[in-house]
């Protein structure tokens, strides 16, 4: 484990760490410089002494005035301290210990408030503040984007104002020592493109694997995606790969930093794990001595930094003053030293003495890449929350007469082939998913064109029943295609039964157009979906069409108003591939990519 670094500055690291010095002078003793001034008068002639006495009297008067003024201020402060307001500070876990040290020193220095520091994941606090829960008086998230998320989720906009950044930590990559040696054997600086599985990356690191902290919960993962998009923005070949990585992100993310370091510390011979995290996280891991040391890689393109804003949320005037007093302590030179000694940089990017090669990092700051604008960053964050969420999926399958036709080159009917790949898709769903099954044609349930076969519920409970019902469908084809009414009913059912933290989607498979003249029109369907779609709690509708009987334009219009996608397959092999991809990816998070999937 790395040793604690000493700082000779008496207001630095050690000033916060130990007990305050105890004065041995009697309380009545005058300040040293006043006492020395009085004693020096005895060593001069009476005339000089008299002249100096007059000067000294004026000086002492000024000193006593200042001293009495200071004493009056101290008495007023002690009077205010009778209340001892309790200030709750909630901070991102990595910066919490440094704030605890500063709160303890603040108390020893006579601060009025009783400060308690709790640590919580910034995404969790943003959700609570979005629900307007009174969870803290001061919030220090890892990045300002969590403030934006809390606001957009319904938080108090008057309270969630931009805070004061108190520290920075650039987001970089990290590898184990063996991988670092391999990279050092190649010329040039590391690049963010190492995260992209290109031939160049494979040449340098044949067994490379990329892992990010979940962008829906960690600013470092979100920053990495933003940097990747910026780095390859003018390279269409790489941009396509990056979008593919984004779509399949759930396979490459972990839910904790500990899991990231396990990948680095427990890598077997020949494996080359590349992970993304903050510089401070690399320093913290190496300081802990938990395992094989991680080596930070500083990409030549630069880095986006986490900015740790200090955000007072309380409206109580006494607590707001306490929050301001503590903010001043945090921003003081001594407070800055504490943060630097904990592996952070100051807001200008300056490092403390602990950021060095022994801890797998470097003191020189990387080139600063400005974070995307608020709207862009928030849009990416919301997309990631949807993409990485567990899913509630309702399958809505066409069972009209045309589905009884044989698939060209096969003995199976369209219905049988659809049931087969639907079963394969259900078996591929990750744990934590919900699944349900509806079918549609015309007049399936009285005058309704749709019918619930298996209600949406937990995969473990519902999957066996859904699969059993899928296998029965080939013998139950009938009627025409009542598409519009069925899509609207499925959409409304999923919207009514939302589960917090889960993404709701409807996946439709059809081989024809809407053929129910009694039902709603396409324009009525689109207007209703547009009116009832809620971006904060979306229900996406994705439609898969097969053959010449479908209207691709109509499918695209329906999908577009719910941020879904529409795809038409010319063969059942294509239909199977599309269906499995849709079940896996679930949601279209990029309009350009959505457009590329349609048609």
N, C-alpha and C positions, 0 to 999 in steps of 0.2 A: 504494500500500500504506500502511496506517495506521501512524503512528509509535509507538514504544515510550513508554509513559507513565511518568514518573518519580514516585517516592514519596519525600518527604523523610524518612520514618521510617527510621532507620538499621537497623532490624530488618525492613524491608519488602522490597519487590520487589528492590531493588538488592543487599540483603544476601545474596540467594541467587544473584545473577547473576554476580558477579565473584569474584576470588580474595580470600581473607581478608586483612585488614591485617597487615603485617609489623611486629613490634615492634622498635624500635631501641635500647631500654634494655638494659643488660647484665643477664644472668640474675640477678646477686646483688642488683640494686637492689630496695629495699623498695617496697611499694605507695606511691603518691604521697601518700595522706592520712596514712600513718605518718611518712613523711619530713618532711612539712610540720609535723606535730605536734612532732617532735624539734627542728627548726630554730627553731620559735617560742619554745622555752625560752631561747634565748640572748638574747632581747630583753627579759627581765624581771629583777627584782631577785633576789639569791641566795636570799632567804627564799621568795619566790613560786616561784622556780625549783625549790627543794627540794621544796616542797609538790606542784608539778606533776609533778616527777620521780616521786614516789611514785604519783600517780594514773596517770601515763603508763605506769609499770612494770606496774601491774595491767592497763591497757588493752592494752599490748603483749603481755602474757602471754596474754590472751584471743585477740588477733589471731593470735599465733604458734600457739596451740593449734588455731584454726580452719584456719590456713594449713597446718600439718602434717597435720591431718586430711584436708584437701583433697588434699595431696600423696600421702598414703597411699592415698586413693581412686583418684587418678590412676594410681598404681603398680599397684594391683590391676586397674584397667581395662586398663592396658597389658599386664598379664600375661594377662588373658583374651583380649586381642586377638591373642595369639600364634596362636590357632586360626584367626582370620579366617573365621568361618563364611560360607558362600555362601548368601545369601537370595534365592530366586527370587520375583519379584513379576510377576504377569500382570494386566494392566489393560485396560479398554476403550480402544480406540485414541485417543479424543479426550482422555482424561485422562492417558494415558501420558506425554506430554512434560513435563507439570507434575511428575509423580512422578519422572521422570528428574532434573530440576533439584533436587528435594528430596533424592534419593539422593546426588547429587554433593555437595551442601552437608553432608549427614549425614556423609559420609566426611571432608570437610575439617574438620569440627568434632570429629573424633576418634572417630566411631562405629566399633564393632568389626567389624560385618558388611560383607562385600563384596556390595553389593546390585546385582542386575541386574533391569532392568525390560523386560519383553516386552509387546507389545500384540497382543491377539486379540479377535475378535468374541465377545461374551459368550455367544451361543447355541452357538457351536462349543465353547467351554470347558465349558459346561454338559453338552453331550453327552459330552465326554471324562471329566468327573468322574462323570457318570452311569454310565459304564462302569468306574469306579474306576481310572482311569489316574492315575499320579503325575505331574502336569503342572506343578505349581507349589506354592510354600510359602505364598504370600499371593495372594488373588484380589480384584481390585477390578472387579466387573462394573458395568454402567451402572445396573442396577436389581435390587432384591431378588428379583424374580420368577424370575430365572435361578438363584438358589440353590434355590428351590422346585422348579424344573424338574430340576435336577441330583439333588435328593433323590428325586423321584418316579420318575426314570429308573434308580434303583438306586444312587445315590451314597452315600457314607459319612455317615449321618445324625449320627453323633457329631462329625464334623469340620465338616459344613456347617451351622454354627450361624449365627443372625442376626449380621451384622457391625455395625460402627460406621459410620454414614453420615459421609462426609468432605466432601461437596459436594452441591449441588442444581442442577438445571437444568430449569425448567418446559418442558413440551411445548406449543408454540404453532404457529401457521400462518405461512407466509411467501409473499409475492408479489413481483413486480417493481415498479419504481417507477411505471410507467404504470398498472398495476392498482391500486396504492395510491392514486393520484390519483383514479381512478374511484370507489373506495370512499369517499374523503374527501368527495366531492361529495354523498353521501347522509348524511342525519342518523343519529345513533346510533352506538354502538360496534359493532365487528365481533362476530359470533357464530359459534359452532361450526356453526350451521345453514348457513353458507356452503358447507360441504362436501356438502350435500344438494341434489340437482338439483331444487329447487322453482321455482315461478313467480317467487317473490321473489328467489331467487338469480339467475335468468336475467334478471330486470329490471335488476339491478345490474350483472351481468357476463354479457352475452349469450354470450360464447365461453369460459365458465369450464370448466376441467377440474380434477379432483381427483386427486392422487397421494399415496400414503403409502409410507413405507419398510415393507418386508414385516414384518407383525406377528409372524411366526414367527421373525424374526431381530433385530428392533429394538424396544426398549422404547418408543420414541416412537410407532411405529405401533400397538402394543398399547394404549398410553395413549389414543390418539386414538379408537379403537373404544370403549373404556370410557367416555370422556367423551361421545361421541355418544349412546350408549345411555342415559346418565344424563340428558342434556339433553332428550331426546325421550321419556323414560319415561312422561310423563303426556299425550302427544300421539299417539294411535293412528294418525292419518294419517301422521305422520312416522316413527313406529316401524316401520311396514310398509316404508317406503322404505329406512330404515337397514338393516333385515334383508335387503332386496334387494341393497343395496350389499355387505353382508357375504358373501352367497352368491356374488356375481360379483366378489369382491375381486381375483382373480388378474389381472383386466384393468386394475386401478388401482394396482398396487404395483410398486415397483422394488427391486432387490436391493442398492442402495448409495446413500449420501447424495450421492455425486458425480453420479449420474443425476438426483437430485432437483434439484440446482442447475443442471444442464444445462437442465432444463425452464424454470427461472426466467431464467437468463442468456441463453438462445438463443431465447426466445419471439419470434415474429414479430408484426408489427403487428396489433393487434386481439385477439390471443390473451391469455387471462387464466388462466394456470396457478396453482392454489393447491396448495401442498405443505405437509406436516406434518413437523415435525422439532423438535429441542430448541433452546432459546434459544442455547445455547452453539454449536450448529452454525451458526446464522445469524451469530453474532459471528465464528466461525472463518472462514467463507466470505468475509465482508466484509473481514476483516483480511488475508486472503490476496491481495486485489485480483485475483481470478481472472477476473472478468467483471462484467456489470451487477450493481449492488448489490441485494441482497435486502432487503425491508422486513418486519420481524416484525410480525405482527398478534396482539394480545393479546385473546382473546375475553372478552366481558363476563361470561360464566358462570364464568370462572376456568380453572385448568389443573392437571393432575397433573404432579408433578415426578419426574424420574429422581433416585435417591437415592444412588448410588455407595457401596455398603457396602464397608468394609475387612474382609476375612474371612481370618484366619489358618487355614491348613489343616494345617500340619505338626504332627507329634506329637513331634518331636525337641525336648527341653527347651532346648538352646542356640539353636536356630533360633526357637523360640517367644519366647524372650527378645529375640532380635534383631528379630523381627516386632513385638513390643510397643514396643521402643525406636523403631523407625521409625514406628510408629503415633503415638507421642507427638510425633515431629517433624512429621508431617503435620498433626496437630491443633493444633500450636502457633500463636501469632499470626503468625509468619513464614510457616509453611506455609499458613495460611489466605490470607495476602496473595498467595502464589504462585498458588493456585487461583483467586482472584478476578481476578488479572491475566491468567489464561488463559480468561476468559469464564464462569467458574462463579460461582454464589452460595454463600454459606456455608449451613449447615444451618438457619439462621433466616431465610433468604431475602435476606440483605443482599448487595448487589452491590458490586463494586469500581469504581474510576473508569473502567475500560475499557468497562463496559456503558453505552453512551450512544447518542444518536441518530445520531452519525456512523458507528456500526457497525450501524445498522439495528435497534437494540434500545433498551430503556429501563432506567433504574436502579430504578424503582419495581416491586416484585414484583407479579405478578398474584394474584388471590384464589386461595388454595390449595384445590383440590378433593381430598379424601382419596381415595387409591387404593382400589379395591374390596378386599374381604377376600381373603386368600390363596387360598382355595378357588375363589372366583369368577374371579380373575385367572388362576389356573393352568388352570382349565377353558377359558377363552377362548383362552389360549396354545396348549393342546394341540389345540383345535379348529382354530386357524389353521395349525398345523403340518400337520394333515391336509388342510385345505382347499387349501393352497398347494403341497402336495407334488406331484411327478410321480406319475402313476397307473399301476397295473397292473390292467387291466380284463379280466375274463373274461365274455364274452357267453354266456349259457345260453338257447338259443332252443327253444321248443316246436315240434316237427315232427309232432305227432299228426294223425290223420285230419281233425279239425275245422279244421285250418289250411289244408285244400284248398278250403274253402268260398269263394265269391266275396264280395268286399267290396261291400256295398250301394251301388249307383250307379256301380260300376266294373267293368271287365272283369277286373281283377287278382284273384288269390286272396289270402287273408289271408297266406299264406306269402310270396307275391311282394311284397306291400306291406310286410311286416315286413323282408324282405331289403333292399328299397330304402332304407327309413329307417335301417336298421342300417348300410348302406354310407355314407349321408350322415353319420351320427354318427362313424364311423371317420375319415372324411376331415376332420372338424372337430376331431379330437383334437390337442392341442398337441404339439410336438416334445418328446421326452423320455419320452413315454408308452410303456407296453407294452400289447399287445392279444393276445387269444386267443379261440378259438371252440369251444364245446361245443354239442351238441344233445341233446334228450331226448324220449322218448315211453315205450314199454315194450319190453323185450328188444331193445335196439339192439345190444348187444355181449354176446352170450351171454345170461345172465340179468340183465345190467345195463340199467337204464333210460336210461343216458346214454352218450355217446361223445365222446371228444376228437377234434375235426376238425383244429384248428390249435393247437399249444401256445402258451402265453403267452410273448411275447418282444418285443424292441424293435419299435416301430411301423414304423420304416423297413424292417425286414426282413420282418415278419409281415403288414403291412397288405395288400400285393398278394395274398398267398395267402388271407387271410381274405375279401377281397372276391370273389375267384374262387370260393371255396366257398359264399359266400352266394348267389351267382347260380345255383348248382346246386340249392339246397334246394327250390325249388318242385316239382321232379320227384321228391322223396324223402320226401314225407309218408306216415306210416304209424303204426299203433298207437294206444294211449291215452296219457293223461297221467300219467307216473310222476314227479310233481313232487317229493315229499318226499325220496326217495332221491337224486335228482339234485341238489337244492339242497345237501344235506349233503355229497355227494361233491365238488361244486365248491368249497364253503366250505373243506373240509379240504385240498384241493389247493392253494388259494391260501394258506392258513395255513402249510402245510408249505414253501412256496417263496417266503417273504417276501424282499424286497430292501430293505436298509436305506435309509431316506430316501424310500421310495415308499409310497403308499397303495394297499392292495389292495382291490379291490371285485369283487363278482359282480353283474351286471345280468341279471335274468331277465325274459323276455317269455313270457306264456302266455295262452291264450284259454279255459282250462277248469280244473276242479278236479283234484286228485289222484285217479286212477282205478286204482291198482295195489294190490289188496288183499294182495298178497304182501309188500309193502315195509313200512317203518316207519310208525308212526302219527304224527299231528300232534303229540301230546304227547311222543312219543319224540324227534321232530325238535327241538322247542322245548327240551326238557331238555338235549339234547346240545349244541345251539348255545349255550345259556346257560352250560353248563359249560366249553366250549372257547373261547368268545370271550375275547380278551385286550385290554383297553382300551389298553394301551401299544403293542400291535402289532395293531390291529384289522383284521378283514376285514368290510367292510360288505356286506350283501345288500339290494339294492333290487329290488323286484318291480313290474312293469308288467302290469296285466291288461286284457283287452279283452272287452267284451260282458257279457251276462247269465250266461254260463257259468262265470264266476269267482266265488270266494267272497272278497269284499273283507275280511271279518273275519279269515280265515285268513292272507291276505297281510300284513295289518297285524301280526298276531302274529309271523310269521316275521321280518319286517323289524325289529320293535321290539327283539328280543333282540340285534341286531347294530348298532344305531344307524343302520339304514338307513331307507328310506321305502317305502311301498306306495301305488300310485296306480292307479285303474281308469279307463280311457277308454271313452266310449260310442260314439265314432266313430274311424275310423282317422286322421283328421286330428288329433284330440286325442292319439291314441297316438304319432303322429309327433312332435308338439310336446313331449310328456312325455319321450319317449326322448331327444331332442336336449338337453333341459334336464338330464336325469339325467346324460348323458355329460359335459356341460359342468360341472355343479356337483359331481357325484360323491359328496358326503357331506353328511349333514344335521347341522349344527353347533348347532342350537337346537331343543330339544324342542317348544316352542310352534309353531315354524315347521314342524317335521316333522308335527305334528298337523294343521296347516292344509293340508298337501299330501296327506294320506291320504284314502282314500275316493273 
